[in-house]
Amino acid sequence: MKRLIVVLMMLFPVVMMGQTTSTAAQFPLTVHVVSSETEASPGYCSKTSNGVVLLNLLGVTIGGRKYVLAAPIPGRSFPYGLFDRSRPILIAPGNYSARVAQDKQPNPGEVERTYELQLANGKTVVAYLWGMSE
């Protein structure tokens, strides 16, 4: 029994290191969130019946370039989501692991990209490229 405990104690760090490398391989980008704000999106951006949903607009830096990402806030419609017991959820500024979920160039010079950000609890947030600047 003592040998089994010793073996398990020796293997535990190996298992933990294996988990971190797989996460780093799955989410190779580092996204630095500078700002996070809630904004109502126009009706043509949503598929809800009332035509307006809330977006979490993120000012981010990826690889030294500045972007604006839009993450829909699920189940929160405007204006009711602001004034009932449920409040909009913001993403706190800081560094997040991420990956490119979709990257298209419909025409030369046009970019259509979707990112997946991994939160500290392991859940992911889908964010769409909403703006870019130099």
N, CA, C and O atoms as a MOPAC input file, in Angstrom:
PM7 MOZYME 1SCF
protein

 N      0.81800 1    -1.18500 1     0.00000 1
 C      0.00000 1     0.00000 1     0.00000 1
 C      0.86700 1     1.25600 1     0.00000 1
 O      0.56700 1     2.22700 1    -0.69500 1
 N      1.95300 1     1.22900 1     0.79100 1
 C      2.83200 1     2.38900 1     0.84800 1
 C      3.49300 1     2.63200 1    -0.50400 1
 O      3.68200 1     3.77700 1    -0.91400 1
 N      3.84100 1     1.55100 1    -1.19000 1
 C      4.47900 1     1.68800 1    -2.50700 1
 C      3.51900 1     2.32000 1    -3.50200 1
 O      3.92700 1     3.13600 1    -4.32900 1
 N      2.26500 1     1.95400 1    -3.42900 1
 C      1.26400 1     2.51500 1    -4.32400 1
 C      1.12400 1     4.02700 1    -4.09500 1
 O      1.02900 1     4.80300 1    -5.04600 1
 N      1.11500 1     4.42100 1    -2.84900 1
 C      1.00900 1     5.84900 1    -2.52200 1
 C      2.23400 1     6.59900 1    -3.03700 1
 O      2.10300 1     7.69200 1    -3.58700 1
 N      3.41300 1     6.02800 1    -2.86500 1
 C      4.63900 1     6.66600 1    -3.35000 1
 C      4.61400 1     6.80000 1    -4.86700 1
 O      4.99400 1     7.84300 1    -5.39800 1
 N      4.17800 1     5.77200 1    -5.56300 1
 C      4.10000 1     5.81200 1    -7.02900 1
 C      3.10400 1     6.87900 1    -7.48600 1
 O      3.37600 1     7.62800 1    -8.42400 1
 N      1.96000 1     6.94200 1    -6.82500 1
 C      0.96100 1     7.95300 1    -7.18300 1
 C      1.47500 1     9.36500 1    -6.92900 1
 O      1.21100 1    10.27500 1    -7.71600 1
 N      2.19700 1     9.54800 1    -5.85200 1
 C      2.75800 1    10.86700 1    -5.54600 1
 C      3.79200 1    11.26800 1    -6.59200 1
 O      3.91500 1    12.44600 1    -6.92700 1
 N      4.53400 1    10.29200 1    -7.10600 1
 C      5.55000 1    10.60100 1    -8.10600 1
 C      4.91500 1    10.88500 1    -9.47300 1
 O      5.45200 1    11.68200 1   -10.24300 1
 N      3.80100 1    10.25700 1    -9.78100 1
 C      3.14800 1    10.44400 1   -11.07300 1
 C      2.24500 1    11.67400 1   -11.12600 1
 O      1.94500 1    12.16000 1   -12.21600 1
 N      1.81100 1    12.18400 1    -9.99500 1
 C      0.90400 1    13.31600 1    -9.96900 1
 C      1.46000 1    14.53900 1   -10.70100 1
 O      0.73800 1    15.12100 1   -11.51100 1
 N      2.72800 1    14.96300 1   -10.45500 1
 C      3.25200 1    16.11200 1   -11.19700 1
 C      3.32300 1    15.86100 1   -12.70700 1
 O      3.13600 1    16.79300 1   -13.48800 1
 N      3.58500 1    14.64500 1   -13.12300 1
 C      3.64700 1    14.33000 1   -14.55200 1
 C      2.27100 1    14.51300 1   -15.18300 1
 O      2.16100 1    15.05000 1   -16.28600 1
 N      1.23700 1    14.07800 1   -14.50400 1
 C     -0.12500 1    14.22500 1   -15.01700 1
 C     -0.48200 1    15.70300 1   -15.11800 1
 O     -1.08200 1    16.12300 1   -16.10700 1
 N     -0.13000 1    16.48600 1   -14.13100 1
 C     -0.44900 1    17.91300 1   -14.14500 1
 C      0.29500 1    18.63800 1   -15.26200 1
 O     -0.27800 1    19.51700 1   -15.90600 1
 N      1.54400 1    18.29400 1   -15.50300 1
 C      2.30200 1    18.92900 1   -16.58300 1
 C      1.70900 1    18.55800 1   -17.93400 1
 O      1.70100 1    19.38500 1   -18.84500 1
 N      1.22400 1    17.36200 1   -18.08100 1
 C      0.61200 1    16.92600 1   -19.33000 1
 C     -0.64200 1    17.71800 1   -19.65000 1
 O     -0.91700 1    17.98000 1   -20.82100 1
 N     -1.40700 1    18.10300 1   -18.64200 1
 C     -2.61700 1    18.88100 1   -18.87300 1
 C     -2.29400 1    20.28200 1   -19.34400 1
 O     -2.99100 1    20.80700 1   -20.21300 1
 N     -1.26500 1    20.90500 1   -18.80300 1
 C     -0.93700 1    22.26700 1   -19.21000 1
 C     -0.45000 1    22.33000 1   -20.64300 1
 O     -0.80400 1    23.26100 1   -21.36700 1
 N      0.33900 1    21.38400 1   -21.06800 1
 C      0.83200 1    21.42600 1   -22.44100 1
 C     -0.29100 1    21.20400 1   -23.43600 1
 O     -0.28300 1    21.81500 1   -24.50500 1
 N     -1.25500 1    20.35300 1   -23.12300 1
 C     -2.35900 1    20.15100 1   -24.05700 1
 C     -3.19600 1    21.42100 1   -24.16700 1
 O     -3.65900 1    21.74900 1   -25.25900 1
 N     -3.40400 1    22.14500 1   -23.06600 1
 C     -4.13800 1    23.40300 1   -23.11300 1
 C     -3.37000 1    24.43300 1   -23.91500 1
 O     -3.96000 1    25.17800 1   -24.69800 1
 N     -2.05700 1    24.48300 1   -23.72900 1
 C     -1.24300 1    25.44300 1   -24.47900 1
 C     -1.25900 1    25.12500 1   -25.96900 1
 O     -1.21500 1    26.03700 1   -26.79400 1
 N     -1.32100 1    23.84900 1   -26.32200 1
 C     -1.37600 1    23.47200 1   -27.73100 1
 C     -2.74100 1    23.78700 1   -28.33800 1
 O     -2.82700 1    24.16800 1   -29.50600 1
 N     -3.80000 1    23.63100 1   -27.55900 1
 C     -5.14500 1    23.89900 1   -28.05700 1
 C     -5.43700 1    25.39600 1   -28.16400 1
 O     -6.17500 1    25.82100 1   -29.05400 1
 N     -4.87200 1    26.18800 1   -27.27400 1
 C     -5.09400 1    27.63400 1   -27.24200 1
 C     -3.74200 1    28.34200 1   -27.31600 1
 O     -3.23500 1    28.79800 1   -26.29200 1
 N     -3.14500 1    28.44400 1   -28.51600 1
 C     -1.78400 1    28.94300 1   -28.64700 1
 C     -1.62900 1    30.46500 1   -28.55500 1
 O     -0.52300 1    30.95300 1   -28.31900 1
 N     -2.70600 1    31.21500 1   -28.73400 1
 C     -2.61100 1    32.67100 1   -28.72200 1
 C     -2.80100 1    33.22900 1   -27.31900 1
 O     -3.47100 1    32.62200 1   -26.48400 1
 N     -2.20500 1    34.39000 1   -27.07000 1
 C     -2.46000 1    35.12900 1   -25.84100 1
 C     -3.19400 1    36.40200 1   -26.21900 1
 O     -2.68000 1    37.22400 1   -26.97700 1
 N     -4.39700 1    36.56000 1   -25.68700 1
 C     -5.21100 1    37.74500 1   -25.93500 1
 C     -5.18600 1    38.58200 1   -24.67000 1
 O     -5.56100 1    38.11100 1   -23.59600 1
 N     -4.73900 1    39.83900 1   -24.80100 1
 C     -4.73000 1    40.74800 1   -23.65500 1
 C     -5.95500 1    41.65300 1   -23.75700 1
 O     -6.03600 1    42.50700 1   -24.64100 1
 N     -6.90700 1    41.45700 1   -22.84300 1
 C     -8.12300 1    42.27100 1   -22.81600 1
 C     -7.80400 1    43.56000 1   -22.07900 1
 O     -7.42500 1    43.54400 1   -20.90800 1
 N     -7.96400 1    44.68600 1   -22.78300 1
 C     -7.68200 1    46.00200 1   -22.21900 1
 C     -8.95500 1    46.62000 1   -21.66100 1
 O     -8.93400 1    47.22800 1   -20.59100 1
 N    -10.07400 1    46.46500 1   -22.38600 1
 C    -11.34300 1    47.03900 1   -21.93900 1
 C    -12.48600 1    46.09900 1   -22.27200 1
 O    -12.38700 1    45.27700 1   -23.18300 1
 N    -13.57500 1    46.23100 1   -21.52200 1
 C    -14.75800 1    45.40200 1   -21.71700 1
 C    -15.97500 1    46.25800 1   -21.40800 1
 O    -16.07600 1    46.82700 1   -20.32100 1
 N    -16.90500 1    46.35100 1   -22.36300 1
 C    -18.11200 1    47.14200 1   -22.14400 1
 C    -19.30500 1    46.47500 1   -22.80600 1
 O    -19.15900 1    45.70800 1   -23.75800 1
 N    -20.48700 1    46.77900 1   -22.28700 1
 C    -21.71500 1    46.22000 1   -22.81800 1
 C    -22.36800 1    47.24200 1   -23.73500 1
 O    -22.42900 1    48.43100 1   -23.42300 1
 N    -22.85700 1    46.75500 1   -24.87200 1
 C    -23.50500 1    47.63900 1   -25.83200 1
 C    -24.64000 1    46.87600 1   -26.50600 1
 O    -24.55000 1    45.66800 1   -26.72500 1
 N    -25.70500 1    47.59600 1   -26.83000 1
 C    -26.82400 1    46.97600 1   -27.53800 1
 C    -26.45800 1    46.85600 1   -29.00800 1
 O    -25.92700 1    47.79400 1   -29.60300 1
 N    -26.74400 1    45.69300 1   -29.59100 1
 C    -26.45800 1    45.50600 1   -31.01400 1
 C    -27.71000 1    45.82200 1   -31.81700 1
 O    -28.82300 1    45.69200 1   -31.30800 1
 N    -27.53500 1    46.23700 1   -33.06900 1
 C    -28.70600 1    46.49300 1   -33.90800 1
 C    -29.45300 1    45.19800 1   -34.21300 1
 O    -28.89000 1    44.11000 1   -34.09100 1
 N    -30.69900 1    45.31200 1   -34.60300 1
 C    -31.55600 1    44.16200 1   -34.83500 1
 C    -31.05600 1    43.21200 1   -35.89100 1
 O    -31.31200 1    42.01200 1   -35.79600 1
 N    -30.35200 1    43.70000 1   -36.89600 1
 C    -29.90200 1    42.80000 1   -37.95400 1
 C    -28.73300 1    41.92500 1   -37.51800 1
 O    -28.32900 1    41.03800 1   -38.27000 1
 N    -28.17900 1    42.14600 1   -36.33100 1
 C    -27.06400 1    41.32500 1   -35.84000 1
 C    -27.54000 1    40.16200 1   -34.98500 1
 O    -26.73300 1    39.32800 1   -34.57400 1
 N    -28.83600 1    40.09500 1   -34.71100 1
 C    -29.30500 1    39.06400 1   -33.78800 1
 C    -30.33700 1    38.18000 1   -34.44400 1
 O    -30.88600 1    38.50600 1   -35.49600 1
 N    -30.58800 1    37.06100 1   -33.80700 1
 C    -31.61500 1    36.13500 1   -34.27700 1
 C    -32.72900 1    36.02900 1   -33.25000 1
 O    -33.48400 1    35.05700 1   -33.25600 1
 N    -32.84200 1    37.01300 1   -32.36900 1
 C    -33.87700 1    36.97200 1   -31.34400 1
 C    -35.14800 1    37.61000 1   -31.87300 1
 O    -35.13200 1    38.33200 1   -32.87000 1
 N    -36.23200 1    37.33600 1   -31.19900 1
 C    -37.51700 1    37.83700 1   -31.66500 1
 C    -37.65200 1    39.34300 1   -31.46900 1
 O    -38.28900 1    40.01700 1   -32.27800 1
 N    -37.06300 1    39.87100 1   -30.41100 1
 C    -37.21400 1    41.30400 1   -30.18900 1
 C    -36.20600 1    42.13000 1   -30.98600 1
 O    -36.31700 1    43.35500 1   -31.01500 1
 N    -35.22100 1    41.49300 1   -31.63600 1
 C    -34.34400 1    42.19900 1   -32.55200 1
 C    -33.14500 1    42.88300 1   -31.94600 1
 O    -32.30600 1    43.39000 1   -32.69000 1
 N    -33.01900 1    42.92500 1   -30.63300 1
 C    -31.87600 1    43.59800 1   -30.01600 1
 C    -31.31100 1    42.71500 1   -28.91200 1
 O    -32.05300 1    42.25100 1   -28.04600 1
 N    -30.02300 1    42.48400 1   -28.93800 1
 C    -29.34700 1    41.75100 1   -27.87500 1
 C    -28.18900 1    42.59100 1   -27.37100 1
 O    -27.84100 1    43.61200 1   -27.96400 1
 N    -27.60000 1    42.15400 1   -26.27800 1
 C    -26.43700 1    42.84800 1   -25.72900 1
 C    -25.16000 1    42.17300 1   -26.19800 1
 O    -25.08800 1    40.94900 1   -26.30100 1
 N    -24.15600 1    42.98900 1   -26.48200 1
 C    -22.84000 1    42.49700 1   -26.86700 1
 C    -21.83400 1    42.94100 1   -25.83100 1
 O    -21.95100 1    44.02500 1   -25.26100 1
 N    -20.84900 1    42.10200 1   -25.59000 1
 C    -19.70600 1    42.47600 1   -24.76900 1
 C    -18.60300 1    42.86500 1   -25.74500 1
 O    -18.01900 1    41.99900 1   -26.39600 1
 N    -18.31300 1    44.16200 1   -25.85200 1
 C    -17.26800 1    44.63400 1   -26.75000 1
 C    -15.94900 1    44.66400 1   -25.99900 1
 O    -15.81900 1    45.32500 1   -24.96900 1
 N    -14.96900 1    43.93600 1   -26.53300 1
 C    -13.67200 1    43.80800 1   -25.88500 1
 C    -12.61200 1    44.54900 1   -26.68700 1
 O    -12.43600 1    44.28500 1   -27.87600 1
 N    -11.91600 1    45.46300 1   -26.05400 1
 C    -10.72300 1    46.06200 1   -26.64900 1
 C     -9.55700 1    45.15800 1   -26.30200 1
 O     -9.22300 1    45.00800 1   -25.12600 1
 N     -8.92600 1    44.54900 1   -27.30800 1
 C     -7.88100 1    43.55500 1   -27.04200 1
 C     -6.62700 1    43.85700 1   -27.84800 1
 O     -6.65300 1    44.60400 1   -28.82600 1
 N     -5.52800 1    43.25400 1   -27.40700 1
 C     -4.27100 1    43.26900 1   -28.14100 1
 C     -3.86500 1    41.82400 1   -28.37500 1
 O     -3.75500 1    41.03500 1   -27.43700 1
 N     -3.64200 1    41.48700 1   -29.65200 1
 C     -3.20600 1    40.13900 1   -30.02300 1
 C     -1.96800 1    40.28800 1   -30.88600 1
 O     -2.03200 1    40.85400 1   -31.97800 1
 N     -0.85500 1    39.78800 1   -30.41000 1
 C      0.38700 1    39.86800 1   -31.17300 1
 C      0.80800 1    41.29400 1   -31.47500 1
 O      1.37700 1    41.55300 1   -32.53500 1
 N      0.54200 1    42.22900 1   -30.56500 1
 C      0.93200 1    43.62500 1   -30.75200 1
 C     -0.04100 1    44.45200 1   -31.57800 1
 O      0.16500 1    45.65600 1   -31.73500 1
 N     -1.09400 1    43.84300 1   -32.11000 1
 C     -2.08800 1    44.56700 1   -32.89600 1
 C     -3.35600 1    44.75900 1   -32.08100 1
 O     -3.71500 1    43.91100 1   -31.26400 1
 N     -4.03700 1    45.88800 1   -32.31000 1
 C     -5.24100 1    46.21200 1   -31.55200 1
 C     -6.48600 1    45.79200 1   -32.33700 1
 O     -6.61900 1    46.06800 1   -33.52900 1
 N     -7.39700 1    45.11300 1   -31.62100 1
 C     -8.64300 1    44.64500 1   -32.20900 1
 C     -9.80500 1    44.97200 1   -31.27300 1
 O     -9.61300 1    45.23900 1   -30.08700 1
 N    -10.99600 1    44.94300 1   -31.82700 1
 C    -12.22600 1    44.98300 1   -31.04700 1
 C    -12.94500 1    43.67500 1   -31.34300 1
 O    -13.21900 1    43.35700 1   -32.50100 1
 N    -13.25100 1    42.91700 1   -30.28900 1
 C    -13.97700 1    41.66200 1   -30.42600 1
 C    -15.36400 1    41.83400 1   -29.82000 1
 O    -15.52600 1    42.52200 1   -28.81200 1
 N    -16.36000 1    41.20800 1   -30.43300 1
 C    -17.72700 1    41.26500 1   -29.93200 1
 C    -18.15500 1    39.86400 1   -29.51200 1
 O    -18.14600 1    38.92800 1   -30.31200 1
 N    -18.52800 1    39.73900 1   -28.24900 1
 C    -19.01300 1    38.46100 1   -27.71900 1
 C    -20.47600 1    38.63900 1   -27.32200 1
 O    -20.76800 1    39.40500 1   -26.40300 1
 N    -21.40600 1    37.95000 1   -27.99300 1
 C    -22.81700 1    38.06100 1   -27.60500 1
 C    -23.02100 1    37.59200 1   -26.17000 1
 O    -22.41800 1    36.60900 1   -25.74000 1
 N    -23.86300 1    38.29000 1   -25.44200 1
 C    -24.18600 1    37.91200 1   -24.06600 1
 C    -25.45900 1    37.06100 1   -24.15200 1
 O    -26.53800 1    37.59900 1   -24.39900 1
 N    -25.34900 1    35.74400 1   -23.95100 1
 C    -26.49800 1    34.86000 1   -24.18100 1
 C    -27.62100 1    35.09300 1   -23.18600 1
 O    -27.39300 1    35.26200 1   -21.98900 1
 N    -28.85100 1    35.09700 1   -23.71600 1
 C    -30.03600 1    35.18800 1   -22.87000 1
 C    -30.28200 1    36.54600 1   -22.27300 1
 O    -31.14200 1    36.67500 1   -21.40100 1
 N    -29.57800 1    37.55500 1   -22.69300 1
 C    -29.75800 1    38.88600 1   -22.13600 1
 C    -30.28100 1    39.80300 1   -23.24900 1
 O    -29.52000 1    40.20300 1   -24.13000 1
 N    -31.54700 1    40.12800 1   -23.21100 1
 C    -32.09700 1    41.03200 1   -24.21700 1
 C    -32.24600 1    42.42500 1   -23.61900 1
 O    -32.38700 1    42.57600 1   -22.40500 1
 N    -32.21600 1    43.41100 1   -24.45200 1
 C    -32.30800 1    44.80700 1   -24.02200 1
 C    -33.75500 1    45.25800 1   -24.14500 1
 O    -34.38100 1    44.89100 1   -25.13900 1
 N    -34.33500 1    46.00500 1   -23.24600 1
 C    -33.74700 1    46.57200 1   -22.04400 1
 C    -33.88500 1    45.69900 1   -20.81300 1
 O    -33.33800 1    46.02900 1   -19.76100 1
 N    -34.61700 1    44.57600 1   -20.92300 1
 C    -34.95500 1    43.80500 1   -19.73500 1
 C    -33.74600 1    43.22500 1   -19.02600 1
 O    -33.75100 1    43.12900 1   -17.79900 1
 N    -32.70700 1    42.83500 1   -19.75700 1
 C    -31.52400 1    42.26300 1   -19.14600 1
 C    -30.79200 1    43.23600 1   -18.24200 1
 O    -30.04500 1    42.82600 1   -17.35400 1
 N    -31.00700 1    44.53800 1   -18.46900 1
 C    -30.32900 1    45.53300 1   -17.63200 1
 C    -31.06900 1    45.80200 1   -16.32800 1
 O    -30.45500 1    46.18500 1   -15.33200 1
 N    -32.38600 1    45.60500 1   -16.32800 1
 C    -33.15800 1    46.07900 1   -15.19500 1
 C    -33.80000 1    44.98700 1   -14.35300 1
 O    -34.41100 1    45.28900 1   -13.32800 1
 N    -33.68000 1    43.73900 1   -14.75100 1
 C    -34.19200 1    42.68700 1   -13.89100 1
 C    -33.05800 1    42.12800 1   -13.04100 1
 O    -32.00600 1    42.75500 1   -12.91900 1
 N    -33.26700 1    40.95800 1   -12.45500 1
 C    -32.24600 1    40.40600 1   -11.55600 1
 C    -30.98000 1    39.97400 1   -12.29400 1
 O    -29.91300 1    39.91300 1   -11.68500 1
 N    -31.07200 1    39.67500 1   -13.58500 1
 C    -29.87400 1    39.27300 1   -14.31800 1
 C    -29.16900 1    40.50800 1   -14.85500 1
 O    -29.81500 1    41.41600 1   -15.37900 1
 N    -27.88400 1    40.54700 1   -14.73100 1
 C    -27.07700 1    41.68000 1   -15.18200 1
 C    -26.14500 1    41.22600 1   -16.28400 1
 O    -25.80100 1    40.04500 1   -16.34400 1
 N    -25.72500 1    42.12800 1   -17.16000 1
 C    -24.75200 1    41.75600 1   -18.19900 1
 C    -23.45400 1    41.26100 1   -17.57500 1
 O    -23.02000 1    41.75700 1   -16.53600 1
 N    -22.84800 1    40.28800 1   -18.21700 1
 C    -21.60200 1    39.71700 1   -17.73300 1
 C    -20.46100 1    40.28600 1   -18.56100 1
 O    -20.49200 1    40.21500 1   -19.78900 1
 N    -19.46700 1    40.84300 1   -17.90900 1
 C    -18.29400 1    41.39200 1   -18.58800 1
 C    -17.11000 1    40.45800 1   -18.39900 1
 O    -17.06700 1    39.67900 1   -17.44600 1
 N    -16.16000 1    40.54200 1   -19.30500 1
 C    -14.91600 1    39.78700 1   -19.17300 1
 C    -13.87900 1    40.72900 1   -18.57200 1
 O    -13.63400 1    41.81400 1   -19.10000 1
 N    -13.28300 1    40.31400 1   -17.48500 1
 C    -12.32900 1    41.15500 1   -16.76600 1
 C    -11.06000 1    41.36600 1   -17.59300 1
 O    -10.61200 1    40.44500 1   -18.27500 1
 N    -10.47500 1    42.56600 1   -17.54100 1
 C     -9.20300 1    42.79600 1   -18.24300 1
 C     -8.12200 1    41.84800 1   -17.74600 1
 O     -8.09700 1    41.47300 1   -16.57300 1
 N     -7.23200 1    41.46700 1   -18.65100 1
 C     -6.14900 1    40.55400 1   -18.32000 1
 C     -5.78900 1    39.70100 1   -19.52000 1
 O     -6.29600 1    39.92300 1   -20.62000 1
 N     -4.91900 1    38.72800 1   -19.31600 1
 C     -4.47400 1    37.83400 1   -20.38300 1
 C     -5.30400 1    36.55600 1   -20.39400 1
 O     -5.59400 1    35.97900 1   -19.34600 1
 N     -5.68200 1    36.12300 1   -21.59900 1
 C     -6.45200 1    34.90300 1   -21.78100 1
 C     -5.82300 1    34.08700 1   -22.90000 1
 O     -5.32400 1    34.63900 1   -23.88100 1
 N     -5.85300 1    32.77200 1   -22.74300 1
 C     -5.43700 1    31.88400 1   -23.82100 1
 C     -6.55500 1    31.85600 1   -24.84600 1
 O     -7.73300 1    31.90300 1   -24.49000 1
 N     -6.18600 1    31.77900 1   -26.12300 1
 C     -7.20100 1    31.81100 1   -27.17100 1
 C     -6.73200 1    31.03300 1   -28.38800 1
 O     -5.56900 1    30.64400 1   -28.50200 1
 N     -7.67500 1    30.82100 1   -29.29200 1
 C     -7.36600 1    30.21600 1   -30.58200 1
 C     -8.29200 1    30.83200 1   -31.62800 1
 O     -9.35100 1    31.37100 1   -31.30900 1
 N     -7.86800 1    30.73600 1   -32.87000 1
 C     -8.69700 1    31.20400 1   -33.97800 1
 C     -9.63800 1    30.06200 1   -34.33600 1
 O     -9.19300 1    28.98700 1   -34.73700 1
 N    -10.93200 1    30.29500 1   -34.19000 1
 C    -11.92200 1    29.26400 1   -34.49000 1
 C    -12.29300 1    29.26300 1   -35.96700 1
 O    -12.58200 1    28.21600 1   -36.54500 1
 N    -12.28200 1    30.45200 1   -36.57000 1
 C    -12.62100 1    30.57300 1   -37.98800 1
 C    -11.85400 1    31.75500 1   -38.55700 1
 O    -11.77200 1    32.80800 1   -37.92600 1
 N    -11.29800 1    31.58500 1   -39.73800 1
 C    -10.54800 1    32.65900 1   -40.39200 1
 C    -10.80200 1    32.57400 1   -41.89200 1
 O    -10.35700 1    31.63800 1   -42.55600 1
 N    -11.52100 1    33.56100 1   -42.41500 1
 C    -11.83300 1    33.60600 1   -43.83800 1
 C    -11.41700 1    34.94700 1   -44.41200 1
 O    -11.37700 1    35.95500 1   -43.70700 1
 N    -11.11000 1    34.94700 1   -45.68700 1
 C    -10.86000 1    36.17900 1   -46.42900 1
 C    -11.73500 1    36.13800 1   -47.67600 1
 O    -11.30700 1    35.65400 1   -48.72400 1
 N    -12.98200 1    36.65400 1   -47.56000 1
 C    -13.90300 1    36.57900 1   -48.68700 1
 C    -13.34900 1    37.24700 1   -49.95400 1
 O    -13.52300 1    36.72900 1   -51.05700 1
 N    -12.69800 1    38.37300 1   -49.79300 1
 C    -12.06800 1    39.11000 1   -50.89600 1
 C    -10.72200 1    39.61300 1   -50.39800 1
 O    -10.51600 1    39.70200 1   -49.18700 1
 N     -9.80000 1    39.94500 1   -51.29500 1
 C     -8.50900 1    40.48000 1   -50.84700 1
 C     -8.70200 1    41.73300 1   -49.98500 1
 O     -9.38400 1    42.67700 1   -50.38300 1
 N     -8.09500 1    41.71900 1   -48.81700 1
 C     -8.19600 1    42.85300 1   -47.90100 1
 C     -9.33500 1    42.75300 1   -46.90300 1
 O     -9.40000 1    43.55600 1   -45.97300 1
 N    -10.23400 1    41.79300 1   -47.06600 1
 C    -11.33600 1    41.60400 1   -46.12900 1
 C    -11.00800 1    40.45200 1   -45.18300 1
 O    -10.41300 1    39.45200 1   -45.58300 1
 N    -11.40500 1    40.61000 1   -43.92900 1
 C    -11.11400 1    39.58700 1   -42.92100 1
 C    -12.39700 1    39.24700 1   -42.18100 1
 O    -13.13100 1    40.13700 1   -41.75000 1
 N    -12.66100 1    37.96200 1   -42.04000 1
 C    -13.77300 1    37.45900 1   -41.23000 1
 C    -13.18500 1    36.41900 1   -40.28400 1
 O    -12.79600 1    35.33000 1   -40.70500 1
 N    -13.12500 1    36.77000 1   -38.99700 1
 C    -12.41800 1    35.90900 1   -38.04200 1
 C    -13.21700 1    35.75800 1   -36.75300 1
 O    -13.88200 1    36.69000 1   -36.30100 1
 N    -13.13700 1    34.57000 1   -36.17600 1
 C    -13.77300 1    34.27100 1   -34.90200 1
 C    -12.71500 1    33.70300 1   -33.96100 1
 O    -11.93900 1    32.82800 1   -34.34400 1
 N    -12.69000 1    34.20300 1   -32.73600 1
 C    -11.75200 1    33.73100 1   -31.71800 1
 C    -12.51900 1    32.98300 1   -30.63700 1
 O    -13.70100 1    33.24000 1   -30.40500 1
 N    -11.83700 1    32.05900 1   -29.98500 1
 C    -12.35000 1    31.37100 1   -28.81400 1
 C    -11.41600 1    31.67700 1   -27.65800 1
 O    -10.24900 1    31.28700 1   -27.69300 1
 N    -11.90100 1    32.36500 1   -26.63400 1
 C    -11.10800 1    32.70600 1   -25.45500 1
 C    -11.40600 1    31.71600 1   -24.35000 1
 O    -12.56300 1    31.37600 1   -24.10400 1
 N    -10.35800 1    31.25100 1   -23.68200 1
 C    -10.52700 1    30.31400 1   -22.57500 1
 C    -10.45700 1    31.07800 1   -21.26100 1
 O     -9.48300 1    31.78000 1   -20.98700 1
 N    -11.50800 1    30.93100 1   -20.44800 1
 C    -11.55800 1    31.57800 1   -19.14500 1
 C    -10.80800 1    30.73500 1   -18.11900 1
 O    -10.40500 1    29.60900 1   -18.40900 1
 N    -10.62500 1    31.27500 1   -16.93200 1
 C     -9.86700 1    30.58600 1   -15.88400 1
 C    -10.51100 1    29.26900 1   -15.46200 1
 O     -9.80800 1    28.34600 1   -15.04900 1
 N    -11.84100 1    29.16800 1   -15.55900 1
 C    -12.51600 1    27.93900 1   -15.14800 1
 C    -12.56400 1    26.89300 1   -16.25500 1
 O    -13.16000 1    25.83100 1   -16.07100 1
 N    -11.94300 1    27.17600 1   -17.40900 1
 C    -11.89600 1    26.22300 1   -18.50600 1
 C    -12.99000 1    26.41500 1   -19.54600 1
 O    -12.91400 1    25.83700 1   -20.63000 1
 N    -14.01200 1    27.22000 1   -19.23500 1
 C    -15.06900 1    27.48800 1   -20.20500 1
 C    -14.53200 1    28.42500 1   -21.28700 1
 O    -13.56600 1    29.15600 1   -21.06900 1
 N    -15.17100 1    28.39100 1   -22.44900 1
 C    -14.73100 1    29.23900 1   -23.54800 1
 C    -15.80400 1    30.25200 1   -23.91900 1
 O    -16.99700 1    30.02200 1   -23.72000 1
 N    -15.35200 1    31.37800 1   -24.46300 1
 C    -16.22800 1    32.43700 1   -24.93600 1
 C    -15.90700 1    32.65800 1   -26.40200 1
 O    -14.74400 1    32.83700 1   -26.76200 1
 N    -16.93100 1    32.64800 1   -27.25600 1
 C    -16.74900 1    32.90000 1   -28.67800 1
 C    -16.86100 1    34.40900 1   -28.90100 1
 O    -17.82700 1    35.04100 1   -28.47300 1
 N    -15.86500 1    34.97300 1   -29.57200 1
 C    -15.84700 1    36.41100 1   -29.84600 1
 C    -15.54000 1    36.63400 1   -31.31600 1
 O    -14.63800 1    36.01500 1   -31.88100 1
 N    -16.30200 1    37.52600 1   -31.92000 1
 C    -16.16500 1    37.81800 1   -33.34300 1
 C    -15.32800 1    39.06500 1   -33.55000 1
 O    -15.42700 1    40.01700 1   -32.77600 1
 N    -14.51400 1    39.06800 1   -34.57400 1
 C    -13.71400 1    40.24900 1   -34.90300 1
 C    -14.67600 1    41.34500 1   -35.32500 1
 O    -15.40900 1    41.20300 1   -36.30300 1
 N    -14.66700 1    42.44300 1   -34.57500 1
 C    -15.61900 1    43.52400 1   -34.76800 1
 C    -14.94000 1    44.77400 1   -35.29700 1
 O    -15.58000 1    45.60900 1   -35.93600 1
 N    -13.63500 1    44.90600 1   -35.03000 1
 C    -12.88000 1    46.06800 1   -35.49000 1
 C    -11.40100 1    45.84200 1   -35.32600 1
 O    -10.97300 1    45.00700 1   -34.52900 1
 N    -10.61100 1    46.59500 1   -36.08900 1
 C     -9.14000 1    46.48800 1   -35.99200 1
 C     -8.53100 1    47.84600 1   -36.27700 1
 O     -9.12000 1    48.67200 1   -36.97500 1
 N     -7.34000 1    48.06900 1   -35.72700 1
 C     -6.61200 1    49.31400 1   -35.97600 1
 C     -5.12000 1    49.03600 1   -35.90700 1
 O     -4.68500 1    47.98900 1   -35.42800 1
 N     -4.35100 1    49.99000 1   -36.39100 1
 C     -2.89500 1    49.82600 1   -36.37000 1
 C     -2.32300 1    50.26900 1   -35.05200 1
 O     -1.11000 1    50.20300 1   -34.85100 1

